[in-house]
Amino acid sequence: MNIISDKDVETIDQEMLIKDFWNRLSTANQVTDNRERRNILYKYSFLVSARELTTLSLSSIGSVLRKDHATVLHAVKKHSANYMYDKTYRGVYDMIYSELNEQMEKFNSHITDLVSKRIDRMDVDMFSMTMVKVYKSKLEKQKESHKMQLEAIKREKEIIKKQLTATRKREKWLNAECLRLKNLI
């Protein structure tokens, strides 16, 4: 039994929340998909706010504006300078941050309530068994991942060992050659 049903996940999905937030924000402030400074202020403010307030990946955040992760990173990188030196950006960012923060607080409290209700309805033993299965699965995946990493390290070690042997052999040959040439001179 899942803690949260698929229907609940759909209603509380962060990505859907920020997509809806961006659609309402861009419509209300007439933000279009071009590179005018005014539009960039809104886009960057939104990207930085979403990065700070959500647990979404950079790609997920960027996909809301049909951009990639690099655009989000660039917005985050430019944020401090924009915030410090541009009053317009600061005002837009503060407005977007506070509105999105309010939405995220509602979202988080809603999730907490849903999980609490689901746990209250669940049998404690069933919940424990589910958690044990989840963590066993995670441990198995980690074990497999570590095993693969260990094998890769062992292969790398063998390659380095062969390179070291070849390098030492060449070093001996070069030393012998230097001595031979020195004796010739």
Backbone as CSV, one residue per row, in Angstrom:
resi,resn,N_x,N_y,N_z,CA_x,CA_y,CA_z,C_x,C_y,C_z
1,MET,0.849,-1.183,0.000,0.000,0.000,0.000,0.891,1.241,0.000
2,ASN,0.644,2.180,-0.906,1.400,3.428,-0.958,0.926,4.379,0.132
3,ILE,1.833,5.200,0.601,1.468,6.194,1.611,0.568,7.253,0.980
4,ILE,0.908,7.658,-0.243,0.126,8.670,-0.954,-0.325,8.065,-2.274
5,SER,-1.590,8.176,-2.596,-2.096,7.598,-3.835,-1.655,8.422,-5.039
6,ASP,-1.793,7.824,-6.229,-1.424,8.520,-7.456,-2.232,9.800,-7.634
7,LYS,-3.492,9.754,-7.252,-4.352,10.931,-7.379,-3.841,12.068,-6.496
8,ASP,-3.431,11.716,-5.268,-2.881,12.733,-4.367,-1.598,13.325,-4.927
9,VAL,-0.756,12.459,-5.506,0.508,12.936,-6.072,0.236,13.934,-7.186
10,GLU,-0.748,13.647,-8.026,-1.076,14.556,-9.116,-1.512,15.917,-8.583
11,THR,-2.280,15.932,-7.497,-2.791,17.205,-6.992,-1.741,18.003,-6.234
12,ILE,-0.702,17.342,-5.779,0.278,18.061,-4.958,1.647,18.168,-5.617
13,ASP,1.721,17.891,-6.858,2.991,17.907,-7.564,3.578,19.316,-7.643
14,GLN,4.803,19.449,-7.214,5.466,20.760,-7.214,5.621,21.328,-8.614
15,GLU,5.948,20.489,-9.539,6.157,20.987,-10.897,4.879,21.587,-11.468
16,MET,3.767,20.911,-11.225,2.490,21.447,-11.692,2.173,22.763,-10.982
17,LEU,2.534,22.829,-9.704,2.295,24.041,-8.931,3.056,25.226,-9.512
18,ILE,4.354,25.021,-9.806,5.111,26.167,-10.328,4.744,26.472,-11.774
19,LYS,4.329,25.464,-12.541,3.856,25.746,-13.911,2.610,26.630,-13.856
20,ASP,1.692,26.260,-12.989,0.481,27.056,-12.828,0.824,28.461,-12.341
21,PHE,1.740,28.548,-11.382,2.171,29.851,-10.859,2.757,30.700,-11.985
22,TRP,3.644,30.125,-12.804,4.263,30.872,-13.895,3.217,31.306,-14.924
23,ASN,2.286,30.431,-15.259,1.260,30.792,-16.242,0.431,31.981,-15.753
24,ARG,0.036,31.945,-14.479,-0.738,33.067,-13.933,0.110,34.335,-13.876
25,LEU,1.365,34.208,-13.457,2.260,35.370,-13.343,2.539,35.988,-14.709
26,SER,2.870,35.147,-15.678,3.211,35.679,-17.003,1.996,36.310,-17.682
27,THR,0.822,35.746,-17.452,-0.388,36.330,-18.032,-0.708,37.668,-17.361
28,ALA,-0.644,37.699,-16.048,-0.978,38.923,-15.309,-0.014,40.062,-15.621
29,ASN,1.264,39.734,-15.850,2.265,40.776,-16.091,2.679,40.884,-17.549
30,GLN,1.944,40.205,-18.412,2.168,40.249,-19.854,3.626,39.955,-20.221
31,VAL,4.153,38.874,-19.655,5.516,38.448,-19.960,5.465,37.585,-21.207
32,THR,6.239,37.954,-22.205,6.266,37.203,-23.460,7.599,36.468,-23.585
33,ASP,7.676,35.597,-24.570,8.869,34.772,-24.753,9.847,35.452,-25.707
34,ASN,10.422,36.538,-25.238,11.481,37.201,-25.996,12.542,37.697,-25.026
35,ARG,13.557,38.385,-25.535,14.676,38.759,-24.677,14.657,40.224,-24.247
36,GLU,13.487,40.811,-24.211,13.399,42.171,-23.689,13.771,42.152,-22.214
37,ARG,14.438,43.189,-21.763,14.925,43.248,-20.383,13.796,43.014,-19.380
38,ARG,12.654,43.622,-19.609,11.522,43.493,-18.687,11.100,42.032,-18.538
39,ASN,11.048,41.301,-19.641,10.659,39.893,-19.603,11.720,39.025,-18.912
40,ILE,12.989,39.366,-19.164,14.085,38.620,-18.539,14.052,38.795,-17.024
41,LEU,13.706,39.998,-16.564,13.613,40.235,-15.116,12.622,39.261,-14.483
42,TYR,11.474,39.115,-15.094,10.458,38.208,-14.566,10.924,36.752,-14.647
43,LYS,11.505,36.384,-15.786,11.939,34.995,-15.955,13.031,34.626,-14.944
44,TYR,14.055,35.469,-14.838,15.146,35.187,-13.910,14.663,35.186,-12.466
45,SER,13.806,36.125,-12.122,13.268,36.175,-10.759,12.500,34.896,-10.448
46,PHE,11.709,34.449,-11.401,10.952,33.210,-11.215,11.885,32.009,-11.075
47,LEU,12.885,31.903,-11.960,13.792,30.765,-11.922,14.553,30.685,-10.594
48,VAL,15.043,31.837,-10.131,15.793,31.859,-8.867,14.870,31.521,-7.699
49,SER,13.682,32.083,-7.694,12.728,31.791,-6.617,12.364,30.310,-6.598
50,ALA,12.107,29.751,-7.762,11.763,28.331,-7.840,12.925,27.468,-7.375
51,ARG,14.133,27.856,-7.714,15.320,27.109,-7.287,15.451,27.119,-5.762
52,GLU,15.183,28.269,-5.161,15.340,28.409,-3.719,14.202,27.768,-2.932
53,LEU,13.000,27.741,-3.488,11.829,27.319,-2.715,11.335,25.906,-3.001
54,THR,11.813,25.294,-4.066,11.336,23.956,-4.390,12.481,22.951,-4.308
55,THR,12.105,21.698,-4.399,13.109,20.632,-4.426,13.264,20.067,-5.832
56,LEU,12.793,20.794,-6.813,12.854,20.322,-8.193,14.267,20.429,-8.752
57,SER,14.548,19.617,-9.738,15.844,19.681,-10.412,15.910,20.926,-11.287
58,LEU,17.118,21.284,-11.675,17.300,22.445,-12.547,16.566,22.241,-13.874
59,SER,16.616,21.034,-14.392,15.930,20.738,-15.658,14.421,20.903,-15.524
60,SER,13.873,20.439,-14.405,12.429,20.558,-14.191,12.011,22.015,-14.088
61,ILE,12.808,22.796,-13.387,12.493,24.224,-13.247,12.581,24.898,-14.612
62,GLY,13.654,24.603,-15.343,13.827,25.205,-16.668,12.731,24.809,-17.642
63,SER,12.229,23.585,-17.514,11.201,23.117,-18.457,9.904,23.909,-18.344
64,VAL,9.680,24.536,-17.215,8.478,25.358,-17.061,8.496,26.505,-18.073
65,LEU,9.697,27.060,-18.324,9.830,28.156,-19.300,10.334,27.651,-20.659
66,ARG,10.343,26.324,-20.831,10.873,25.696,-22.030,12.347,26.053,-22.235
67,LYS,13.106,26.029,-21.143,14.548,26.287,-21.162,15.258,25.086,-20.555
68,ASP,16.586,25.070,-20.653,17.316,23.956,-20.057,17.930,24.350,-18.716
69,HIS,18.630,23.405,-18.111,19.204,23.627,-16.778,20.224,24.761,-16.773
70,ALA,20.917,24.965,-17.884,21.942,26.003,-17.943,21.338,27.401,-17.787
71,THR,20.145,27.593,-18.287,19.464,28.883,-18.138,19.177,29.154,-16.670
72,VAL,18.770,28.116,-15.953,18.497,28.271,-14.516,19.795,28.607,-13.790
73,LEU,20.866,27.896,-14.112,22.160,28.184,-13.479,22.620,29.607,-13.766
74,HIS,22.423,30.065,-14.993,22.814,31.419,-15.356,22.005,32.445,-14.555
75,ALA,20.712,32.201,-14.408,19.862,33.108,-13.635,20.323,33.164,-12.183
76,VAL,20.656,32.006,-11.625,21.128,31.955,-10.234,22.459,32.687,-10.104
77,LYS,23.322,32.494,-11.088,24.642,33.131,-11.071,24.536,34.656,-11.136
78,LYS,23.616,35.159,-11.932,23.460,36.608,-12.115,22.580,37.254,-11.042
79,HIS,21.937,36.443,-10.214,20.964,36.953,-9.249,21.540,37.984,-8.281
80,SER,22.672,37.690,-7.666,23.180,38.602,-6.635,23.509,39.981,-7.219
81,ALA,24.125,40.027,-8.389,24.436,41.317,-9.013,23.155,42.043,-9.418
82,ASN,22.215,41.316,-10.000,20.947,41.934,-10.390,20.222,42.483,-9.166
83,TYR,20.175,41.686,-8.114,19.448,42.084,-6.910,20.104,43.309,-6.257
84,MET,21.421,43.337,-6.285,22.140,44.419,-5.620,22.051,45.745,-6.391
85,TYR,22.131,45.691,-7.715,22.267,46.911,-8.498,21.034,47.331,-9.297
86,ASP,20.034,46.502,-9.377,18.874,46.820,-10.203,17.606,46.853,-9.333
87,LYS,17.091,48.055,-9.101,15.914,48.220,-8.231,14.689,47.513,-8.814
88,THR,14.543,47.571,-10.126,13.394,46.933,-10.778,13.445,45.421,-10.560
89,TYR,14.618,44.843,-10.782,14.783,43.400,-10.570,14.474,43.048,-9.117
90,ARG,14.996,43.841,-8.194,14.781,43.584,-6.773,13.293,43.571,-6.448
91,GLY,12.550,44.541,-6.955,11.109,44.604,-6.713,10.373,43.406,-7.291
92,VAL,10.717,43.048,-8.526,10.074,41.900,-9.182,10.416,40.615,-8.432
93,TYR,11.693,40.456,-8.087,12.114,39.242,-7.375,11.415,39.132,-6.022
94,ASP,11.385,40.211,-5.262,10.738,40.170,-3.941,9.258,39.799,-4.059
95,MET,8.602,40.341,-5.063,7.179,40.054,-5.270,6.982,38.580,-5.635
96,ILE,7.769,38.079,-6.581,7.636,36.685,-7.016,8.016,35.740,-5.881
97,TYR,9.096,36.047,-5.191,9.542,35.182,-4.096,8.467,35.070,-3.014
98,SER,7.895,36.207,-2.618,6.896,36.154,-1.544,5.644,35.389,-1.986
99,GLU,5.195,35.594,-3.221,4.011,34.882,-3.708,4.270,33.379,-3.840
100,LEU,5.429,33.025,-4.401,5.747,31.611,-4.554,5.981,30.958,-3.192
101,ASN,6.592,31.686,-2.281,6.816,31.166,-0.930,5.476,30.861,-0.253
102,GLU,4.528,31.744,-0.423,3.193,31.530,0.138,2.552,30.277,-0.457
103,GLN,2.677,30.121,-1.782,2.135,28.931,-2.452,2.816,27.653,-1.954
104,MET,4.133,27.711,-1.776,4.880,26.527,-1.334,4.545,26.169,0.117
105,GLU,4.316,27.177,0.948,3.917,26.888,2.334,2.570,26.177,2.369
106,LYS,1.634,26.630,1.538,0.344,25.945,1.445,0.544,24.517,0.945
107,PHE,1.371,24.377,-0.061,1.679,23.066,-0.636,2.257,22.131,0.417
108,ASN,3.261,22.604,1.158,3.911,21.766,2.176,2.955,21.392,3.306
109,SER,2.119,22.337,3.730,1.173,22.007,4.800,0.134,21.009,4.290
110,HIS,-0.250,21.134,3.032,-1.199,20.196,2.430,-0.600,18.785,2.388
111,ILE,0.656,18.670,2.004,1.317,17.365,1.964,1.391,16.768,3.358
112,THR,1.783,17.577,4.330,1.877,17.093,5.706,0.527,16.574,6.182
113,ASP,-0.517,17.316,5.902,-1.863,16.878,6.295,-2.243,15.562,5.616
114,LEU,-1.982,15.460,4.308,-2.319,14.241,3.578,-1.567,13.025,4.110
115,VAL,-0.271,13.199,4.327,0.527,12.085,4.831,0.050,11.684,6.223
116,SER,-0.234,12.656,7.077,-0.720,12.355,8.427,-2.035,11.583,8.372
117,LYS,-2.943,12.013,7.515,-4.229,11.320,7.392,-4.023,9.895,6.894
118,ARG,-3.147,9.733,5.905,-2.904,8.396,5.362,-2.275,7.486,6.409
119,ILE,-1.318,8.011,7.161,-0.660,7.205,8.183,-1.649,6.833,9.281
120,ASP,-2.514,7.764,9.654,-3.513,7.478,10.677,-4.431,6.330,10.243
121,ARG,-4.737,6.278,8.956,-5.625,5.240,8.451,-4.915,3.907,8.252
122,MET,-3.605,3.938,8.154,-2.855,2.711,7.883,-2.613,1.917,9.150
123,ASP,-2.487,0.663,8.970,-2.069,-0.223,10.046,-0.579,0.035,10.280
124,VAL,-0.172,0.186,11.512,1.213,0.508,11.836,2.154,-0.581,11.331
125,ASP,1.769,-1.843,11.492,2.612,-2.934,11.014,2.755,-2.893,9.493
126,MET,1.675,-2.586,8.821,1.705,-2.484,7.364,2.648,-1.359,6.941
127,PHE,2.561,-0.230,7.635,3.436,0.910,7.337,4.895,0.510,7.554
128,SER,5.180,-0.165,8.662,6.544,-0.596,8.961,7.063,-1.535,7.876
129,MET,6.243,-2.481,7.472,6.653,-3.422,6.443,6.924,-2.714,5.118
130,THR,6.076,-1.755,4.791,6.269,-0.987,3.558,7.582,-0.235,3.611
131,MET,7.855,0.393,4.737,9.102,1.153,4.883,10.310,0.222,4.814
132,VAL,10.213,-0.949,5.418,11.310,-1.914,5.370,11.573,-2.320,3.921
133,LYS,10.516,-2.579,3.159,10.667,-2.961,1.751,11.318,-1.830,0.953
134,VAL,10.863,-0.611,1.200,11.417,0.536,0.480,12.910,0.668,0.759
135,TYR,13.292,0.598,2.025,14.693,0.764,2.382,15.543,-0.431,1.955
136,LYS,14.987,-1.642,1.975,15.721,-2.791,1.462,16.018,-2.600,-0.014
137,SER,15.015,-2.124,-0.738,15.190,-1.877,-2.165,16.280,-0.827,-2.397
138,LYS,16.239,0.237,-1.625,17.260,1.286,-1.764,18.648,0.747,-1.435
139,LEU,18.740,-0.070,-0.382,20.029,-0.650,-0.001,20.561,-1.588,-1.080
140,GLU,19.677,-2.359,-1.677,20.098,-3.252,-2.760,20.636,-2.451,-3.944
141,LYS,19.946,-1.377,-4.277,20.412,-0.527,-5.378,21.759,0.085,-5.050
142,GLN,21.918,0.566,-3.812,23.198,1.140,-3.392,24.297,0.091,-3.435
143,LYS,23.978,-1.123,-2.964,24.956,-2.208,-2.947,25.423,-2.504,-4.375
144,GLU,24.485,-2.573,-5.292,24.816,-2.834,-6.694,25.659,-1.698,-7.270
145,SER,25.290,-0.479,-6.943,26.042,0.679,-7.416,27.471,0.668,-6.875
146,HIS,27.611,0.375,-5.589,28.945,0.325,-4.980,29.776,-0.817,-5.565
147,LYS,29.121,-1.933,-5.855,29.809,-3.064,-6.454,30.367,-2.677,-7.822
148,MET,29.549,-1.983,-8.608,29.991,-1.536,-9.933,31.128,-0.532,-9.821
149,GLN,31.033,0.376,-8.850,32.093,1.359,-8.641,33.389,0.671,-8.226
150,LEU,33.280,-0.327,-7.349,34.454,-1.068,-6.899,35.122,-1.788,-8.066
151,GLU,34.315,-2.402,-8.933,34.862,-3.071,-10.108,35.579,-2.075,-11.018
152,ALA,34.991,-0.907,-11.191,35.607,0.119,-12.033,36.933,0.577,-11.424
153,ILE,36.972,0.723,-10.113,38.207,1.136,-9.433,39.271,0.053,-9.568
154,LYS,38.873,-1.214,-9.448,39.832,-2.311,-9.607,40.414,-2.334,-11.016
155,ARG,39.542,-2.133,-12.025,40.035,-2.089,-13.412,41.002,-0.930,-13.595
156,GLU,40.646,0.219,-13.028,41.512,1.392,-13.131,42.851,1.137,-12.444
157,LYS,42.812,0.453,-11.308,44.028,0.125,-10.566,44.949,-0.745,-11.421
158,GLU,44.380,-1.737,-12.094,45.172,-2.623,-12.948,45.806,-1.844,-14.102
159,ILE,45.048,-0.947,-14.689,45.573,-0.136,-15.788,46.730,0.723,-15.295
160,ILE,46.543,1.346,-14.137,47.598,2.203,-13.568,48.827,1.370,-13.219
161,LYS,48.594,0.156,-12.705,49.697,-0.742,-12.359,50.520,-1.076,-13.601
162,LYS,49.831,-1.378,-14.713,50.521,-1.683,-15.968,51.293,-0.471,-16.471
163,GLN,50.668,0.719,-16.357,51.342,1.931,-16.799,52.589,2.202,-15.951
164,LEU,52.485,1.965,-14.655,53.612,2.168,-13.757,54.754,1.215,-14.096
165,THR,54.422,-0.035,-14.354,55.445,-1.014,-14.719,56.138,-0.587,-16.006
166,ALA,55.358,-0.176,-16.993,55.929,0.258,-18.269,56.788,1.513,-18.080
167,THR,56.329,2.424,-17.227,57.079,3.657,-16.972,58.395,3.351,-16.275
168,ARG,58.381,2.424,-15.299,59.611,2.055,-14.591,60.599,1.367,-15.535
169,LYS,60.070,0.516,-16.400,60.915,-0.169,-17.384,61.580,0.855,-18.303
170,ARG,60.775,1.809,-18.757,61.324,2.860,-19.631,62.340,3.713,-18.889
171,GLU,62.075,3.993,-17.610,63.004,4.776,-16.800,64.355,4.058,-16.693
172,LYS,64.340,2.743,-16.440,65.579,1.968,-16.350,66.337,2.011,-17.668
173,TRP,65.576,1.844,-18.761,66.215,1.869,-20.074,66.841,3.233,-20.342
174,LEU,66.101,4.327,-20.000,66.640,5.666,-20.223,67.874,5.928,-19.350
175,ASN,67.854,5.447,-18.100,69.036,5.609,-17.234,70.236,4.868,-17.809
176,ALA,69.987,3.652,-18.280,71.077,2.866,-18.881,71.596,3.565,-20.137
177,GLU,70.706,4.085,-20.930,71.090,4.795,-22.163,71.889,6.050,-21.832
178,CYS,71.462,6.787,-20.778,72.202,7.994,-20.352,73.596,7.618,-19.890
179,LEU,73.726,6.534,-19.124,75.068,6.087,-18.676,75.935,5.683,-19.870
180,ARG,75.325,4.982,-20.818,76.088,4.569,-22.012,76.590,5.768,-22.777
181,LEU,75.698,6.786,-22.960,76.089,7.996,-23.686,77.127,8.789,-22.895
182,LYS,77.001,8.788,-21.597,77.985,9.495,-20.753,79.360,8.847,-20.890
183,ASN,79.384,7.538,-20.916,80.674,6.818,-21.072,81.275,7.054,-22.440
184,LEU,80.434,7.290,-23.461,80.950,7.559,-24.804,81.593,8.930,-24.896
185,ILE,81.121,9.863,-24.072,81.626,11.240,-24.136,82.877,11.368,-23.389
